[in-house]
Amino acid sequence: MPKAVHSFIKKITLPAESILMNRNLSIPTLLSFLSLWMILGNCYFNPIVNGLLNPVEEKSSNVSLGLLGLAQGTSNLLMTGQIRDPNGVALSGLVLQIGSTLAQTKSVTSPYRTDAGGRFYLPYQSGSFPFTVYRDELYFFEFTLTVGNPTDITYSTFGAPPGLEITGLGTINANDIANFFELVDSSPKHNAIVASYFSEYVFTFSEPPISALETGPLVTEWISQNISISPTGSFDNFMSVSGNTLTIAPMSMSGMTIYELTLKPGILSATGKPLTQRTIRFDYQYNP
C-alpha cells in the first residue's frame, strides 16, 4: 500500500475507539465514518483503486512497431527479395502490408511495394515478421520472413499459388536499390510445356538491355558467353533489342526434351547494371 494512504488510514484508525465510544454522535454520522474507514482500509485490495494506485505498464506485441524504425547498427541495411509467379514472371506493383490477416480483406495503405523487377525492400530486423500481400487492391497471399542475420533469411507462405517463388533473399545497402537489373518475363515461360515449333526466345527485363550487336560472329560469341542451354543446343547469329526486350533465335533443338536456359550476369542493362542470373526451364514436346 502506498505510504501516503497508509499514513492517512493510521491517523483515522487510531482515534476510532474513542469515536465509537462517543455516545453524542448521531447514527448517520457514525455510519458515514464506518463506511469511509472500511473503504480506505481495504483500498489496496479494491481492483479499481489498486489499478489507479499501481498502473500496469502495457506492452505491445504489434510486429509493425519493430519495422517502423531500423535496427540499431544496421540503419543502412534493407531486406530484399523478388516475387515471381509459377511461370517465372516477376510481380510488380504488389503491396506488402505488415501483419497477417488470414482473411480476404482489401488492401490498406503501405509504403512497401514491389518494383518493376518484382523486388521488395524492407527495413532490416532480426526475428520473424508476417506480411499480407495485395494485388490490384485485392488479397493475394501471405508470407513470413524469418531473419537470423543479414545472410540468413528464409520464408514461408500461406495461401500462395502453387509454384510462386520468393527468390534472391538477402540484404543490401539502402544506396544500392537502383543497382538491380532483372529478368521479368520470357517466351517460352518458365515451367512451360511447349507443344509447337518456335523460332525465337524473347526475354523481357526490368529496364532496357544493351544495344543489339550487328548480326554475325560477334553475336555468336556474345551468346556463348552469356546464355547457356542444357542439354546442349545452338543459336543463330542474330539478336534484336526493342525497349526492354532482347530476342535471339535457336538453331537446333531436340523434341521431347526438358531444357534449362541460363541467362548470366554478363548481360548488362543499357546503363551497365549486371543481370541477376536466372534459369528458365521448359518442356519442349514438339516432335515433327
C-alpha positions, 0 to 999 in steps of 0.5 A, a space after each residue: 500500500 502506498 505510504 501516503 494512504 497508509 499514513 492517512 488510514 493510521 491517523 483515522 484508525 487510531 482515534 476510532 475507539 474513542 469515536 465509537 465510544 462517543 455516545 453524542 454522535 448521531 447514527 448517520 454520522 457514525 455510519 458515514 465514518 464506518 463506511 469511509 474507514 472500511 473503504 480506505 482500509 481495504 483500498 489496496 485490495 479494491 481492483 479499481 483503486 489498486 489499478 489507479 494506485 499501481 498502473 500496469 505498464 502495457 506492452 505491445 506485441 504489434 510486429 509493425 512497431 519493430 519495422 517502423 524504425 531500423 535496427 540499431 547498427 544496421 540503419 543502412 541495411 534493407 531486406 530484399 527479395 523478388 516475387 515471381 509467379 509459377 511461370 517465372 514472371 516477376 510481380 510488380 506493383 504488389 503491396 506488402 502490408 505488415 501483419 497477417 490477416 488470414 482473411 480476404 480483406 482489401 488492401 490498406 495503405 503501405 509504403 512497401 511495394 514491389 518494383 518493376 523487377 518484382 523486388 521488395 525492400 524492407 527495413 532490416 530486423 532480426 526475428 520473424 515478421 508476417 506480411 499480407 500481400 495485395 494485388 490490384 487492391 485485392 488479397 493475394 497471399 501471405 508470407 513470413 520472413 524469418 531473419 537470423 542475420 543479414 545472410 540468413 533469411 528464409 520464408 514461408 507462405 500461406 495461401 500462395 499459388 502453387 509454384 510462386 517463388 520468393 527468390 534472391 533473399 538477402 540484404 543490401 545497402 539502402 544506396 544500392 536499390 537502383 543497382 538491380 537489373 532483372 529478368 521479368 518475363 520470357 517466351 517460352 515461360 518458365 515451367 512451360 510445356 511447349 507443344 509447337 515449333 518456335 523460332 525465337 526466345 524473347 526475354 523481357 527485363 526490368 529496364 532496357 538491355 544493351 544495344 543489339 550487336 550487328 548480326 554475325 560472329 560477334 553475336 555468336 560469341 556474345 551468346 556463348 558467353 552469356 546464355 547457356 542451354 542444357 542439354 546442349 543446343 545452338 543459336 543463330 547469329 542474330 539478336 534484336 533489342 526493342 525497349 526492354 526486350 532482347 530476342 535471339 533465335 535457336 538453331 537446333 533443338 531436340 523434341 521431347 526434351 526438358 531444357 534449362 536456359 541460363 541467362 548470366 550476369 554478363 548481360 548488362 542493362 543499357 546503363 551497365 547494371 549486371 543481370 541477376 542470373 536466372 534459369 528458365 526451364 521448359 518442356 519442349 514436346 514438339 516432335 515433327 
